[in-house]
Amino acid sequence: MLTAKKIIKEIGHPHLNLYRGEGYQYFVYDNGKEGDAMVYGDYSVYTHRINYLSLEQWVAYGNDCIKEVEKEFAP
């Protein structure tokens, strides 16, 4: 069975988490810092259940989130 914990473990990024919204799932990238050092962003995936997508698809979405957030906050 596919779980958020398994998806995040497979992606292997320390600042990424996956949460469930109402009718969608979303990744949150948060480096835990404040002020100018803060890097934060989210990325929604519009699927009702985690199991509607494969692990490979989730990893791709998670990596897309990481790329978008890191690009936005790049110096």
N, CA, C and O atoms as a Tripos MOL2 file, in Angstrom:
@<TRIPOS>MOLECULE
protein
  300   299    75     0     0
PROTEIN
NO_CHARGES

@<TRIPOS>ATOM
      1 N           0.8330   -1.1880    0.0000 N.3       1 MET1
      2 CA          0.0000    0.0000    0.0000 C.3       1 MET1
      3 C           0.8750    1.2490    0.0000 C.2       1 MET1
      4 O           1.8660    1.3250    0.7270 O.2       1 MET1
      5 N           0.5080    2.2020   -0.8030 N.am      2 LEU2
      6 CA          1.2600    3.4340   -0.9320 C.3       2 LEU2
      7 C           0.8460    4.4120    0.1700 C.2       2 LEU2
      8 O          -0.3430    4.6090    0.4240 O.2       2 LEU2
      9 N           1.8400    5.0180    0.8160 N.am      3 THR3
     10 CA          1.5830    5.9970    1.8730 C.3       3 THR3
     11 C           2.4220    7.2490    1.6340 C.2       3 THR3
     12 O           3.3960    7.2220    0.8820 O.2       3 THR3
     13 N           2.0350    8.3380    2.2760 N.am      4 ALA4
     14 CA          2.8060    9.5750    2.1710 C.3       4 ALA4
     15 C           4.2230    9.3570    2.6940 C.2       4 ALA4
     16 O           5.1850    9.8600    2.1150 O.2       4 ALA4
     17 N           4.3480    8.6210    3.7650 N.am      5 LYS5
     18 CA          5.6660    8.3510    4.3570 C.3       5 LYS5
     19 C           6.5670    7.6070    3.3590 C.2       5 LYS5
     20 O           7.7490    7.9260    3.2280 O.2       5 LYS5
     21 N           6.0080    6.6300    2.6700 N.am      6 LYS6
     22 CA          6.7830    5.8640    1.6920 C.3       6 LYS6
     23 C           7.2010    6.7510    0.5170 C.2       6 LYS6
     24 O           8.3240    6.6420    0.0240 O.2       6 LYS6
     25 N           6.3060    7.6220    0.0720 N.am      7 ILE7
     26 CA          6.6140    8.5350   -1.0330 C.3       7 ILE7
     27 C           7.7430    9.4760   -0.6430 C.2       7 ILE7
     28 O           8.7000    9.6440   -1.3990 O.2       7 ILE7
     29 N           7.6410   10.0850    0.5210 N.am      8 ILE8
     30 CA          8.6690   11.0240    0.9800 C.3       8 ILE8
     31 C          10.0060   10.3120    1.1780 C.2       8 ILE8
     32 O          11.0560   10.8650    0.8510 O.2       8 ILE8
     33 N           9.9750    9.1120    1.7000 N.am      9 LYS9
     34 CA         11.2120    8.3450    1.8770 C.3       9 LYS9
     35 C          11.8640    8.0680    0.5280 C.2       9 LYS9
     36 O          13.0840    8.1690    0.3930 O.2       9 LYS9
     37 N          11.0600    7.7200   -0.4650 N.am     10 GLU10
     38 CA         11.5890    7.4320   -1.8050 C.3      10 GLU10
     39 C          12.1990    8.6890   -2.4380 C.2      10 GLU10
     40 O          13.2290    8.6090   -3.1070 O.2      10 GLU10
     41 N          11.5710    9.8340   -2.2290 N.am     11 ILE11
     42 CA         12.1090   11.0890   -2.7680 C.3      11 ILE11
     43 C          13.4040   11.4550   -2.0510 C.2      11 ILE11
     44 O          14.3640   11.8890   -2.6870 O.2      11 ILE11
     45 N          13.4360   11.2830   -0.7440 N.am     12 GLY12
     46 CA         14.6690   11.4640    0.0170 C.3      12 GLY12
     47 C          15.1330   12.8940    0.2110 C.2      12 GLY12
     48 O          16.3320   13.1340    0.3540 O.2      12 GLY12
     49 N          14.2210   13.8450    0.2200 N.am     13 HIS13
     50 CA         14.6150   15.2400    0.4350 C.3      13 HIS13
     51 C          14.2080   15.6620    1.8460 C.2      13 HIS13
     52 O          13.0490   15.4950    2.2240 O.2      13 HIS13
     53 N          15.1400   16.2050    2.6300 N.am     14 PRO14
     54 CA         14.8540   16.4820    4.0450 C.3      14 PRO14
     55 C          13.8430   17.6040    4.3040 C.2      14 PRO14
     56 O          13.3190   17.7060    5.4130 O.2      14 PRO14
     57 N          13.5600   18.4410    3.3110 N.am     15 HIS15
     58 CA         12.6650   19.5770    3.5310 C.3      15 HIS15
     59 C          11.2840   19.3880    2.9070 C.2      15 HIS15
     60 O          10.5000   20.3350    2.8510 O.2      15 HIS15
     61 N          10.9780   18.1830    2.4390 N.am     16 LEU16
     62 CA          9.7280   17.9480    1.7300 C.3      16 LEU16
     63 C           8.7960   17.0420    2.5260 C.2      16 LEU16
     64 O           9.2300   16.0440    3.1010 O.2      16 LEU16
     65 N           7.5120   17.3940    2.5560 N.am     17 ASN17
     66 CA          6.4790   16.5670    3.1750 C.3      17 ASN17
     67 C           5.2700   16.5180    2.2550 C.2      17 ASN17
     68 O           5.1130   17.3660    1.3770 O.2      17 ASN17
     69 N           4.4230   15.5260    2.4590 N.am     18 LEU18
     70 CA          3.2180   15.3430    1.6560 C.3      18 LEU18
     71 C           2.0180   15.2880    2.5860 C.2      18 LEU18
     72 O           2.0090   14.5350    3.5590 O.2      18 LEU18
     73 N           1.0080   16.0910    2.2790 N.am     19 TYR19
     74 CA         -0.1890   16.1850    3.1110 C.3      19 TYR19
     75 C          -1.4380   15.9540    2.2590 C.2      19 TYR19
     76 O          -1.4000   16.0340    1.0310 O.2      19 TYR19
     77 N          -2.5260   15.6690    2.9370 N.am     20 ARG20
     78 CA         -3.7940   15.4430    2.2570 C.3      20 ARG20
     79 C          -4.7160   16.6270    2.4810 C.2      20 ARG20
     80 O          -4.9460   17.0430    3.6170 O.2      20 ARG20
     81 N          -5.2410   17.1650    1.3890 N.am     21 GLY21
     82 CA         -6.2550   18.2000    1.4610 C.3      21 GLY21
     83 C          -7.6060   17.5560    1.1780 C.2      21 GLY21
     84 O          -7.7140   16.3300    1.1450 O.2      21 GLY21
     85 N          -8.6090   18.3530    0.9790 N.am     22 GLU22
     86 CA         -9.9390   17.8320    0.6750 C.3      22 GLU22
     87 C         -10.0550   17.6560   -0.8410 C.2      22 GLU22
     88 O         -10.3100   18.6180   -1.5650 O.2      22 GLU22
     89 N          -9.8670   16.4260   -1.3130 N.am     23 GLY23
     90 CA         -9.9370   16.1240   -2.7320 C.3      23 GLY23
     91 C          -8.6190   16.2760   -3.4750 C.2      23 GLY23
     92 O          -8.5880   16.1790   -4.7010 O.2      23 GLY23
     93 N          -7.5530   16.5090   -2.7640 N.am     24 TYR24
     94 CA         -6.2330   16.6360   -3.3850 C.3      24 TYR24
     95 C          -5.1560   16.3400   -2.3540 C.2      24 TYR24
     96 O          -5.4300   16.2410   -1.1580 O.2      24 TYR24
     97 N          -3.9380   16.2020   -2.8330 N.am     25 GLN25
     98 CA         -2.7670   16.0160   -1.9780 C.3      25 GLN25
     99 C          -1.8350   17.1880   -2.2760 C.2      25 GLN25
    100 O          -1.9180   17.7890   -3.3470 O.2      25 GLN25
    101 N          -0.9570   17.5140   -1.3430 N.am     26 TYR26
    102 CA         -0.0210   18.5900   -1.6330 C.3      26 TYR26
    103 C           1.3100   18.3890   -0.9110 C.2      26 TYR26
    104 O           1.3760   17.9390    0.2330 O.2      26 TYR26
    105 N           2.3550   18.7450   -1.6360 N.am     27 PHE27
    106 CA          3.6990   18.7340   -1.0850 C.3      27 PHE27
    107 C           3.9620   20.0910   -0.4510 C.2      27 PHE27
    108 O           3.4970   21.1190   -0.9440 O.2      27 PHE27
    109 N           4.7110   20.0850    0.6450 N.am     28 VAL28
    110 CA          5.1770   21.3130    1.2770 C.3      28 VAL28
    111 C           6.6840   21.2110    1.4290 C.2      28 VAL28
    112 O           7.2100   20.2570    2.0020 O.2      28 VAL28
    113 N           7.3630   22.2150    0.9020 N.am     29 TYR29
    114 CA          8.8130   22.3440    1.0340 C.3      29 TYR29
    115 C           9.0450   23.4310    2.0730 C.2      29 TYR29
    116 O           8.6060   24.5670    1.8950 O.2      29 TYR29
    117 N           9.7280   23.0900    3.1490 N.am     30 ASP30
    118 CA          9.9870   24.0410    4.2310 C.3      30 ASP30
    119 C          11.3440   23.7280    4.8450 C.2      30 ASP30
    120 O          11.5350   22.6680    5.4410 O.2      30 ASP30
    121 N          12.2760   24.6490    4.6980 N.am     31 ASN31
    122 CA         13.6130   24.4050    5.2370 C.3      31 ASN31
    123 C          13.7100   24.7090    6.7280 C.2      31 ASN31
    124 O          14.7750   24.5290    7.3190 O.2      31 ASN31
    125 N          12.6160   25.1700    7.3520 N.am     32 GLY32
    126 CA         12.5910   25.3790    8.7860 C.3      32 GLY32
    127 C          13.2830   26.6400    9.2740 C.2      32 GLY32
    128 O          13.4210   26.8450   10.4790 O.2      32 GLY32
    129 N          13.7190   27.4830    8.3500 N.am     33 LYS33
    130 CA         14.4060   28.7180    8.7370 C.3      33 LYS33
    131 C          13.4330   29.8880    8.6540 C.2      33 LYS33
    132 O          12.3260   29.7560    8.1320 O.2      33 LYS33
    133 N          13.8580   31.0220    9.1710 N.am     34 GLU34
    134 CA         13.0280   32.2170    9.1610 C.3      34 GLU34
    135 C          13.7510   33.3580    8.4730 C.2      34 GLU34
    136 O          14.9540   33.2960    8.2230 O.2      34 GLU34
    137 N          12.9930   34.3990    8.1730 N.am     35 GLY35
    138 CA         13.5750   35.5960    7.5650 C.3      35 GLY35
    139 C          14.0740   35.3310    6.1600 C.2      35 GLY35
    140 O          13.4670   34.5810    5.3960 O.2      35 GLY35
    141 N          15.1940   35.9640    5.8330 N.am     36 ASP36
    142 CA         15.7500   35.8470    4.4860 C.3      36 ASP36
    143 C          16.2380   34.4390    4.1550 C.2      36 ASP36
    144 O          16.3720   34.0870    2.9830 O.2      36 ASP36
    145 N          16.5030   33.6400    5.1750 N.am     37 ALA37
    146 CA         16.9950   32.2800    4.9500 C.3      37 ALA37
    147 C          15.8610   31.2790    4.7110 C.2      37 ALA37
    148 O          16.1110   30.1190    4.3850 O.2      37 ALA37
    149 N          14.6070   31.7350    4.8750 N.am     38 MET38
    150 CA         13.4660   30.8340    4.7280 C.3      38 MET38
    151 C          13.2380   30.4550    3.2680 C.2      38 MET38
    152 O          13.2550   31.2990    2.3720 O.2      38 MET38
    153 N          13.0250   29.1560    3.0620 N.am     39 VAL39
    154 CA         12.6520   28.6360    1.7480 C.3      39 VAL39
    155 C          11.3910   27.8150    1.9730 C.2      39 VAL39
    156 O          11.4160   26.7980    2.6650 O.2      39 VAL39
    157 N          10.2800   28.2690    1.3780 N.am     40 TYR40
    158 CA          9.0020   27.6200    1.5960 C.3      40 TYR40
    159 C           8.1850   27.6580    0.3040 C.2      40 TYR40
    160 O           8.1830   28.6560   -0.4170 O.2      40 TYR40
    161 N           7.4960   26.5570    0.0280 N.am     41 GLY41
    162 CA          6.5930   26.5230   -1.1090 C.3      41 GLY41
    163 C           5.7200   25.2890   -1.0390 C.2      41 GLY41
    164 O           6.0210   24.3390   -0.3160 O.2      41 GLY41
    165 N           4.6360   25.3100   -1.7980 N.am     42 ASP42
    166 CA          3.7810   24.1240   -1.8550 C.3      42 ASP42
    167 C           3.4490   23.8040   -3.3050 C.2      42 ASP42
    168 O           3.6270   24.6260   -4.2040 O.2      42 ASP42
    169 N           2.9660   22.5990   -3.5010 N.am     43 TYR43
    170 CA          2.7200   22.0810   -4.8430 C.3      43 TYR43
    171 C           1.5740   21.0860   -4.7510 C.2      43 TYR43
    172 O           1.7120   20.0240   -4.1440 O.2      43 TYR43
    173 N           0.4520   21.4310   -5.3490 N.am     44 SER44
    174 CA         -0.7370   20.5890   -5.2570 C.3      44 SER44
    175 C          -0.7750   19.5300   -6.3500 C.2      44 SER44
    176 O          -0.3570   19.7630   -7.4840 O.2      44 SER44
    177 N          -1.2860   18.3650   -5.9810 N.am     45 VAL45
    178 CA         -1.5080   17.2610   -6.9180 C.3      45 VAL45
    179 C          -2.9900   16.9070   -6.7900 C.2      45 VAL45
    180 O          -3.4400   16.4420   -5.7420 O.2      45 VAL45
    181 N          -3.7330   17.1300   -7.8620 N.am     46 TYR46
    182 CA         -5.1890   16.9680   -7.8070 C.3      46 TYR46
    183 C          -5.6000   15.5280   -8.0770 C.2      46 TYR46
    184 O          -5.9940   15.1590   -9.1830 O.2      46 TYR46
    185 N          -5.4910   14.7400   -7.0270 N.am     47 THR47
    186 CA         -5.9600   13.3660   -7.0320 C.3      47 THR47
    187 C          -6.5510   13.0900   -5.6510 C.2      47 THR47
    188 O          -5.9840   13.4730   -4.6280 O.2      47 THR47
    189 N          -7.6720   12.4360   -5.6440 N.am     48 HIS48
    190 CA         -8.3970   12.2320   -4.3880 C.3      48 HIS48
    191 C          -7.6480   11.3060   -3.4280 C.2      48 HIS48
    192 O          -7.6450   11.5370   -2.2190 O.2      48 HIS48
    193 N          -7.0250   10.2790   -3.9530 N.am     49 ARG49
    194 CA         -6.3370    9.3040   -3.1020 C.3      49 ARG49
    195 C          -4.8980    9.0850   -3.5860 C.2      49 ARG49
    196 O          -4.6080    9.1380   -4.7810 O.2      49 ARG49
    197 N          -4.0240    8.8410   -2.6310 N.am     50 ILE50
    198 CA         -2.6190    8.5910   -2.9520 C.3      50 ILE50
    199 C          -2.4770    7.4100   -3.9020 C.2      50 ILE50
    200 O          -1.6530    7.4450   -4.8160 O.2      50 ILE50
    201 N          -3.2640    6.3740   -3.6960 N.am     51 ASN51
    202 CA         -3.1280    5.1560   -4.5000 C.3      51 ASN51
    203 C          -3.6100    5.3060   -5.9440 C.2      51 ASN51
    204 O          -3.4660    4.3710   -6.7310 O.2      51 ASN51
    205 N          -4.1730    6.4500   -6.3070 N.am     52 TYR52
    206 CA         -4.5990    6.6710   -7.6900 C.3      52 TYR52
    207 C          -3.4080    6.8980   -8.6110 C.2      52 TYR52
    208 O          -3.5400    6.8130   -9.8320 O.2      52 TYR52
    209 N          -2.2390    7.1860   -8.0280 N.am     53 LEU53
    210 CA         -1.0080    7.3730   -8.8070 C.3      53 LEU53
    211 C           0.0350    6.3660   -8.3510 C.2      53 LEU53
    212 O          -0.0250    5.8540   -7.2340 O.2      53 LEU53
    213 N           0.9790    6.0930   -9.2190 N.am     54 SER54
    214 CA          2.0550    5.1560   -8.8780 C.3      54 SER54
    215 C           3.1350    5.8640   -8.0540 C.2      54 SER54
    216 O           3.1900    7.0930   -8.0070 O.2      54 SER54
    217 N           3.9770    5.0810   -7.4160 N.am     55 LEU55
    218 CA          5.0970    5.6400   -6.6680 C.3      55 LEU55
    219 C           5.9750    6.4840   -7.5870 C.2      55 LEU55
    220 O           6.4400    7.5530   -7.1930 O.2      55 LEU55
    221 N           6.1980    6.0170   -8.7830 N.am     56 GLU56
    222 CA          7.0400    6.7430   -9.7410 C.3      56 GLU56
    223 C           6.4320    8.1000  -10.0870 C.2      56 GLU56
    224 O           7.1530    9.0900  -10.2140 O.2      56 GLU56
    225 N           5.1060    8.1500  -10.2390 N.am     57 GLN57
    226 CA          4.4460    9.4240  -10.5290 C.3      57 GLN57
    227 C           4.5750   10.3800   -9.3490 C.2      57 GLN57
    228 O           4.8200   11.5720   -9.5350 O.2      57 GLN57
    229 N           4.4100    9.8580   -8.1340 N.am     58 TRP58
    230 CA          4.5490   10.7010   -6.9520 C.3      58 TRP58
    231 C           5.9640   11.2470   -6.8210 C.2      58 TRP58
    232 O           6.1520   12.4170   -6.4860 O.2      58 TRP58
    233 N           6.9450   10.4140   -7.0800 N.am     59 VAL59
    234 CA          8.3420   10.8590   -7.0130 C.3      59 VAL59
    235 C           8.5820   11.9720   -8.0280 C.2      59 VAL59
    236 O           9.2620   12.9520   -7.7250 O.2      59 VAL59
    237 N           8.0320   11.8280   -9.2180 N.am     60 ALA60
    238 CA          8.1870   12.8630  -10.2480 C.3      60 ALA60
    239 C           7.5390   14.1720   -9.7890 C.2      60 ALA60
    240 O           8.1370   15.2370   -9.9410 O.2      60 ALA60
    241 N           6.3320   14.1120   -9.2330 N.am     61 TYR61
    242 CA          5.6720   15.3160   -8.7300 C.3      61 TYR61
    243 C           6.4690   15.9490   -7.5890 C.2      61 TYR61
    244 O           6.6140   17.1700   -7.5380 O.2      61 TYR61
    245 N           6.9800   15.1350   -6.6860 N.am     62 GLY62
    246 CA          7.7840   15.6480   -5.5840 C.3      62 GLY62
    247 C           9.0410   16.3380   -6.0700 C.2      62 GLY62
    248 O           9.4090   17.4010   -5.5690 O.2      62 GLY62
    249 N           9.6990   15.7340   -7.0440 N.am     63 ASN63
    250 CA         10.9010   16.3440   -7.6080 C.3      63 ASN63
    251 C          10.5760   17.6320   -8.3510 C.2      63 ASN63
    252 O          11.3670   18.5750   -8.3300 O.2      63 ASN63
    253 N           9.4120   17.6830   -9.0130 N.am     64 ASP64
    254 CA          8.9760   18.9230   -9.6610 C.3      64 ASP64
    255 C           8.7940   20.0270   -8.6220 C.2      64 ASP64
    256 O           9.1840   21.1710   -8.8530 O.2      64 ASP64
    257 N           8.2100   19.6870   -7.4950 N.am     65 CYS65
    258 CA          8.0250   20.6510   -6.4110 C.3      65 CYS65
    259 C           9.3640   21.1910   -5.9390 C.2      65 CYS65
    260 O           9.5460   22.4020   -5.8110 O.2      65 CYS65
    261 N          10.2890   20.2980   -5.6840 N.am     66 ILE66
    262 CA         11.6220   20.7070   -5.2240 C.3      66 ILE66
    263 C          12.2700   21.6540   -6.2240 C.2      66 ILE66
    264 O          12.7980   22.6960   -5.8360 O.2      66 ILE66
    265 N          12.2360   21.3070   -7.5040 N.am     67 LYS67
    266 CA         12.8360   22.1520   -8.5470 C.3      67 LYS67
    267 C          12.1990   23.5300   -8.5970 C.2      67 LYS67
    268 O          12.9000   24.5390   -8.6830 O.2      67 LYS67
    269 N          10.8630   23.5790   -8.5430 N.am     68 GLU68
    270 CA         10.1730   24.8750   -8.6010 C.3      68 GLU68
    271 C          10.5250   25.7520   -7.4140 C.2      68 GLU68
    272 O          10.8130   26.9370   -7.5850 O.2      68 GLU68
    273 N          10.5080   25.1920   -6.2210 N.am     69 VAL69
    274 CA         10.7920   25.9810   -5.0190 C.3      69 VAL69
    275 C          12.2460   26.4400   -5.0210 C.2      69 VAL69
    276 O          12.5180   27.6100   -4.7550 O.2      69 VAL69
    277 N          13.1620   25.5620   -5.3080 N.am     70 GLU70
    278 CA         14.5710   25.9220   -5.2830 C.3      70 GLU70
    279 C          14.9050   26.9340   -6.3770 C.2      70 GLU70
    280 O          15.7740   27.7850   -6.1930 O.2      70 GLU70
    281 N          14.2150   26.8420   -7.5150 N.am     71 LYS71
    282 CA         14.4270   27.8280   -8.5850 C.3      71 LYS71
    283 C          13.9230   29.1980   -8.1510 C.2      71 LYS71
    284 O          14.5630   30.2140   -8.4230 O.2      71 LYS71
    285 N          12.7800   29.2260   -7.4800 N.am     72 GLU72
    286 CA         12.2000   30.4820   -7.0200 C.3      72 GLU72
    287 C          13.0800   31.1910   -5.9970 C.2      72 GLU72
    288 O          13.1530   32.4190   -5.9710 O.2      72 GLU72
    289 N          13.7440   30.4070   -5.1610 N.am     73 PHE73
    290 CA         14.5530   30.9760   -4.0850 C.3      73 PHE73
    291 C          16.0410   30.9900   -4.3990 C.2      73 PHE73
    292 O          16.8500   31.3050   -3.5260 O.2      73 PHE73
    293 N          16.4140   30.6570   -5.6180 N.am     74 ALA74
    294 CA         17.8360   30.6430   -5.9880 C.3      74 ALA74
    295 C          18.3880   32.0710   -5.9580 C.2      74 ALA74
    296 O          17.7010   33.0160   -6.3460 O.2      74 ALA74
    297 N          19.6170   32.2190   -5.4990 N.am     75 PRO75
    298 CA         20.2160   33.5800   -5.4300 C.3      75 PRO75
    299 C          20.4820   34.1490   -6.8070 C.2      75 PRO75
    300 O          20.9770   35.2700   -6.9260 O.2      75 PRO75
@<TRIPOS>BOND
     1     1     2 1
     2     2     3 1
     3     3     4 2
     4     3     5 am
     5     5     6 1
     6     6     7 1
     7     7     8 2
     8     7     9 am
     9     9    10 1
    10    10    11 1
    11    11    12 2
    12    11    13 am
    13    13    14 1
    14    14    15 1
    15    15    16 2
    16    15    17 am
    17    17    18 1
    18    18    19 1
    19    19    20 2
    20    19    21 am
    21    21    22 1
    22    22    23 1
    23    23    24 2
    24    23    25 am
    25    25    26 1
    26    26    27 1
    27    27    28 2
    28    27    29 am
    29    29    30 1
    30    30    31 1
    31    31    32 2
    32    31    33 am
    33    33    34 1
    34    34    35 1
    35    35    36 2
    36    35    37 am
    37    37    38 1
    38    38    39 1
    39    39    40 2
    40    39    41 am
    41    41    42 1
    42    42    43 1
    43    43    44 2
    44    43    45 am
    45    45    46 1
    46    46    47 1
    47    47    48 2
    48    47    49 am
    49    49    50 1
    50    50    51 1
    51    51    52 2
    52    51    53 am
    53    53    54 1
    54    54    55 1
    55    55    56 2
    56    55    57 am
    57    57    58 1
    58    58    59 1
    59    59    60 2
    60    59    61 am
    61    61    62 1
    62    62    63 1
    63    63    64 2
    64    63    65 am
    65    65    66 1
    66    66    67 1
    67    67    68 2
    68    67    69 am
    69    69    70 1
    70    70    71 1
    71    71    72 2
    72    71    73 am
    73    73    74 1
    74    74    75 1
    75    75    76 2
    76    75    77 am
    77    77    78 1
    78    78    79 1
    79    79    80 2
    80    79    81 am
    81    81    82 1
    82    82    83 1
    83    83    84 2
    84    83    85 am
    85    85    86 1
    86    86    87 1
    87    87    88 2
    88    87    89 am
    89    89    90 1
    90    90    91 1
    91    91    92 2
    92    91    93 am
    93    93    94 1
    94    94    95 1
    95    95    96 2
    96    95    97 am
    97    97    98 1
    98    98    99 1
    99    99   100 2
   100    99   101 am
   101   101   102 1
   102   102   103 1
   103   103   104 2
   104   103   105 am
   105   105   106 1
   106   106   107 1
   107   107   108 2
   108   107   109 am
   109   109   110 1
   110   110   111 1
   111   111   112 2
   112   111   113 am
   113   113   114 1
   114   114   115 1
   115   115   116 2
   116   115   117 am
   117   117   118 1
   118   118   119 1
   119   119   120 2
   120   119   121 am
   121   121   122 1
   122   122   123 1
   123   123   124 2
   124   123   125 am
   125   125   126 1
   126   126   127 1
   127   127   128 2
   128   127   129 am
   129   129   130 1
   130   130   131 1
   131   131   132 2
   132   131   133 am
   133   133   134 1
   134   134   135 1
   135   135   136 2
   136   135   137 am
   137   137   138 1
   138   138   139 1
   139   139   140 2
   140   139   141 am
   141   141   142 1
   142   142   143 1
   143   143   144 2
   144   143   145 am
   145   145   146 1
   146   146   147 1
   147   147   148 2
   148   147   149 am
   149   149   150 1
   150   150   151 1
   151   151   152 2
   152   151   153 am
   153   153   154 1
   154   154   155 1
   155   155   156 2
   156   155   157 am
   157   157   158 1
   158   158   159 1
   159   159   160 2
   160   159   161 am
   161   161   162 1
   162   162   163 1
   163   163   164 2
   164   163   165 am
   165   165   166 1
   166   166   167 1
   167   167   168 2
   168   167   169 am
   169   169   170 1
   170   170   171 1
   171   171   172 2
   172   171   173 am
   173   173   174 1
   174   174   175 1
   175   175   176 2
   176   175   177 am
   177   177   178 1
   178   178   179 1
   179   179   180 2
   180   179   181 am
   181   181   182 1
   182   182   183 1
   183   183   184 2
   184   183   185 am
   185   185   186 1
   186   186   187 1
   187   187   188 2
   188   187   189 am
   189   189   190 1
   190   190   191 1
   191   191   192 2
   192   191   193 am
   193   193   194 1
   194   194   195 1
   195   195   196 2
   196   195   197 am
   197   197   198 1
   198   198   199 1
   199   199   200 2
   200   199   201 am
   201   201   202 1
   202   202   203 1
   203   203   204 2
   204   203   205 am
   205   205   206 1
   206   206   207 1
   207   207   208 2
   208   207   209 am
   209   209   210 1
   210   210   211 1
   211   211   212 2
   212   211   213 am
   213   213   214 1
   214   214   215 1
   215   215   216 2
   216   215   217 am
   217   217   218 1
   218   218   219 1
   219   219   220 2
   220   219   221 am
   221   221   222 1
   222   222   223 1
   223   223   224 2
   224   223   225 am
   225   225   226 1
   226   226   227 1
   227   227   228 2
   228   227   229 am
   229   229   230 1
   230   230   231 1
   231   231   232 2
   232   231   233 am
   233   233   234 1
   234   234   235 1
   235   235   236 2
   236   235   237 am
   237   237   238 1
   238   238   239 1
   239   239   240 2
   240   239   241 am
   241   241   242 1
   242   242   243 1
   243   243   244 2
   244   243   245 am
   245   245   246 1
   246   246   247 1
   247   247   248 2
   248   247   249 am
   249   249   250 1
   250   250   251 1
   251   251   252 2
   252   251   253 am
   253   253   254 1
   254   254   255 1
   255   255   256 2
   256   255   257 am
   257   257   258 1
   258   258   259 1
   259   259   260 2
   260   259   261 am
   261   261   262 1
   262   262   263 1
   263   263   264 2
   264   263   265 am
   265   265   266 1
   266   266   267 1
   267   267   268 2
   268   267   269 am
   269   269   270 1
   270   270   271 1
   271   271   272 2
   272   271   273 am
   273   273   274 1
   274   274   275 1
   275   275   276 2
   276   275   277 am
   277   277   278 1
   278   278   279 1
   279   279   280 2
   280   279   281 am
   281   281   282 1
   282   282   283 1
   283   283   284 2
   284   283   285 am
   285   285   286 1
   286   286   287 1
   287   287   288 2
   288   287   289 am
   289   289   290 1
   290   290   291 1
   291   291   292 2
   292   291   293 am
   293   293   294 1
   294   294   295 1
   295   295   296 2
   296   295   297 am
   297   297   298 1
   298   298   299 1
   299   299   300 2
@<TRIPOS>SUBSTRUCTURE
     1 MET1         2 RESIDUE 1 A MET
     2 LEU2         6 RESIDUE 1 A LEU
     3 THR3        10 RESIDUE 1 A THR
     4 ALA4        14 RESIDUE 1 A ALA
     5 LYS5        18 RESIDUE 1 A LYS
     6 LYS6        22 RESIDUE 1 A LYS
     7 ILE7        26 RESIDUE 1 A ILE
     8 ILE8        30 RESIDUE 1 A ILE
     9 LYS9        34 RESIDUE 1 A LYS
    10 GLU10       38 RESIDUE 1 A GLU
    11 ILE11       42 RESIDUE 1 A ILE
    12 GLY12       46 RESIDUE 1 A GLY
    13 HIS13       50 RESIDUE 1 A HIS
    14 PRO14       54 RESIDUE 1 A PRO
    15 HIS15       58 RESIDUE 1 A HIS
    16 LEU16       62 RESIDUE 1 A LEU
    17 ASN17       66 RESIDUE 1 A ASN
    18 LEU18       70 RESIDUE 1 A LEU
    19 TYR19       74 RESIDUE 1 A TYR
    20 ARG20       78 RESIDUE 1 A ARG
    21 GLY21       82 RESIDUE 1 A GLY
    22 GLU22       86 RESIDUE 1 A GLU
    23 GLY23       90 RESIDUE 1 A GLY
    24 TYR24       94 RESIDUE 1 A TYR
    25 GLN25       98 RESIDUE 1 A GLN
    26 TYR26      102 RESIDUE 1 A TYR
    27 PHE27      106 RESIDUE 1 A PHE
    28 VAL28      110 RESIDUE 1 A VAL
    29 TYR29      114 RESIDUE 1 A TYR
    30 ASP30      118 RESIDUE 1 A ASP
    31 ASN31      122 RESIDUE 1 A ASN
    32 GLY32      126 RESIDUE 1 A GLY
    33 LYS33      130 RESIDUE 1 A LYS
    34 GLU34      134 RESIDUE 1 A GLU
    35 GLY35      138 RESIDUE 1 A GLY
    36 ASP36      142 RESIDUE 1 A ASP
    37 ALA37      146 RESIDUE 1 A ALA
    38 MET38      150 RESIDUE 1 A MET
    39 VAL39      154 RESIDUE 1 A VAL
    40 TYR40      158 RESIDUE 1 A TYR
    41 GLY41      162 RESIDUE 1 A GLY
    42 ASP42      166 RESIDUE 1 A ASP
    43 TYR43      170 RESIDUE 1 A TYR
    44 SER44      174 RESIDUE 1 A SER
    45 VAL45      178 RESIDUE 1 A VAL
    46 TYR46      182 RESIDUE 1 A TYR
    47 THR47      186 RESIDUE 1 A THR
    48 HIS48      190 RESIDUE 1 A HIS
    49 ARG49      194 RESIDUE 1 A ARG
    50 ILE50      198 RESIDUE 1 A ILE
    51 ASN51      202 RESIDUE 1 A ASN
    52 TYR52      206 RESIDUE 1 A TYR
    53 LEU53      210 RESIDUE 1 A LEU
    54 SER54      214 RESIDUE 1 A SER
    55 LEU55      218 RESIDUE 1 A LEU
    56 GLU56      222 RESIDUE 1 A GLU
    57 GLN57      226 RESIDUE 1 A GLN
    58 TRP58      230 RESIDUE 1 A TRP
    59 VAL59      234 RESIDUE 1 A VAL
    60 ALA60      238 RESIDUE 1 A ALA
    61 TYR61      242 RESIDUE 1 A TYR
    62 GLY62      246 RESIDUE 1 A GLY
    63 ASN63      250 RESIDUE 1 A ASN
    64 ASP64      254 RESIDUE 1 A ASP
    65 CYS65      258 RESIDUE 1 A CYS
    66 ILE66      262 RESIDUE 1 A ILE
    67 LYS67      266 RESIDUE 1 A LYS
    68 GLU68      270 RESIDUE 1 A GLU
    69 VAL69      274 RESIDUE 1 A VAL
    70 GLU70      278 RESIDUE 1 A GLU
    71 LYS71      282 RESIDUE 1 A LYS
    72 GLU72      286 RESIDUE 1 A GLU
    73 PHE73      290 RESIDUE 1 A PHE
    74 ALA74      294 RESIDUE 1 A ALA
    75 PRO75      298 RESIDUE 1 A PRO
